């Protein structure tokens, strides 16, 4: 993949620069895979709306129903990352005739309205997303790079299904060793403000938000202009672990004063 990305022509790189804040194809794929894993965890909150009895059954059901491809190809990952937090998922699932699940018509209408609103009045963080999606005709479906078939040495490959399979099987295995003992919201302390001066685009904010939430923090706000992040942590130990994880991704963390 890195070799193919390095071989892009100058014109192809100009297209990337004009349409997305993430100009490196490998980084674009990284964002998609990261959000796929997050979507899997967050969709498990919807198990009660289906005939699946456990989050593990739901995970495999989502995989078989093609939900991840629907997410990848119908609205941008940034919107998915922003709205799918802490079980606050603005969609519902319904049974299909073949036994799988799908988003309800109301959910699809809501997601489309949310996307249109984002594109109509984007803030600075969403400027790249607006450039990427505004040229598309209304009914035209954007394609996630990870979900597009590519030919390598005469063989066709699609990365997203393979990644989803790994995530689903890992998720199911983890259900046997992870036990939820309480609500993260109940343990969360007051919000703190810290700075990440290296943030430059929506990929940065999505990465930082994902790292914080994976460590049990609640993200209240991320401001690209001021480079400030407002988040609450269950404990000082969790806060330091989250800061270290952000640093491991190449970002600088300026802790709150005092």
Beta strands, then each sheet from edge to edge (+ up, - down):
strand 1: 93-95
strand 2: 101-103
strand 3: 150-152
strand 4: 155-157
strand 5: 191-195
strand 6: 218-223
strand 7: 228-232
sheet 1: 1+ 2-
sheet 2: 3+ 4-
sheet 3: 5+ 7- 6+
end
